């Protein structure tokens, strides 16, 4: 049985190899980026995914924001629209999640630690809600 570190490293290496093949570029790890980010910002790598997705976590005053790629989406709306309901991107459960149990555990822990008040997804509008921490976890259960 692989350790969590081995599974995470395997996922990152697979995603990196795919990106290098598709682009012809060489990619370094994300470690050096953390030192360049402004105070209150960090990069996190969700466990249990097969896409190599990373999130930017922003903690500023009372606001806790997650900037995500394909994990979640917001409602349709015009530029600048802020919705209240977050959804899982339709294809993500099939193409993005490798280990649902590991991802759900990681998401539960991260949600409890960060208590996000806003999600800025690559798909759909931004989402702001006092219930995001529980909303995102319930998306995996339903």
N, C-alpha and C positions, 0 to 999 in steps of 0.2 A: 504494500500500500504506500502511495506517495505521500510525503508530508505536504503541508500547506505551502511551504516555501517552494518545493519541487513543482507542484501544480501551477503556482503563480508564475514561476520562471518558465515553465513549458508554454504557458499561454502567451506570455510576453514574447518569447522567442518565435513562436509560430506567427504571431501578428507581425513582428518585425521582419521575418523572412518574406511574408506575403507582401508587405509594403515595399521592401527592397526589390522584389521581383517585379512588382507592378510599376515602380517609379524609376528604377535604375539608380536610386540614391542609397547611401549608407546612413543608418540611424544609430545614434548613441542612446544610452539609457536616459531616463528622466531625472536621475539624481542631481546632476549639476543645475538643473532648472530651479529647484527649490530655493537655492541661495540667491537667485536673481529675482524672485517674486517679491512684491511689496509685502509689508507686514500685514498679517491677518489672512494671507493667501497661502494655499498649499495644494499640491497635486496628490490625489489618492487613486489607487487602482482597486476597483471592486474585485473581490474574490468570486470565483465560480463562473467567470465569463470566458468566452472563447474568441472574442473580437479584439482584445487588447485595449478596450475602452479605458480612458482615464477621465477623471472629473477634476474640475477646479473648485475648491472650497474657499469661499470668501466669508470671513468673519469681520464685520464692521459695525461698531456700536451695537445696537440691538438686532441688527439684521444678520441672518445666516443664509448664505446663498450657495446653491450647487449649480455649477455650469456643467451640463452633461451633453454627451453626444447622442447616442441612440437609445439609451435606457428608458427615457420617458419622453412624452410629448405634451404640449399644451394644446388648448383649443385653437381652432382657426380664428384668425382675427387680423386686423390691419396692423401695420408696423407700430409698435409701442403699446399695443393692447396687452392688458394684464388680466388673465383669467384666474379662476379660483379652483379649477378642477384639473388635476394631473391624470394622465393616462399612460399606459405602457404602449410604446410603438408596436403596431400590429405584428411585425415580423420579428421583434426582438426575442420573444420567448423561444422561437424556433432557431433563429440564426445567431443570437447573441449569448444565450445562456447555455453553458456547458454542464454546470452542476447547480441545479436549482436549490438544493439544501444549503450548499456553501454560500451561494449568493444571497439567499434569504437571511441566513444567520448574519452575514456581513452587513447587509442592508439594515437589519433590525438594530445591530450594535451601532452602526454609523448614524442612523436616524436618532437614536436615543442620545448619543454623544453630541451631535451637532444641533439637533432640533431645528432643522431648516425651516425658514419662513418664506423662501422663494426658490424656485427652480427656473433656470434659464436653459431651455432645451434647444437643440439644433433644429427641432421640428415643432412647428406651432408657436403659439404665443408664450410669453413668460407666464408663470403661475405663482401667485402669492396666496398663502392660506395659513391660518394658525394651526391647521391640522395636517400639514404636509408630512410630518414625521410618521404619523400612523397611516395616512393615505397611501404613501409609497409602499409600505410593507403590505397593506391589504391588497394591493394590485397583484402580488405574487400568490396570495392565498386564493383569490377568486378566479 
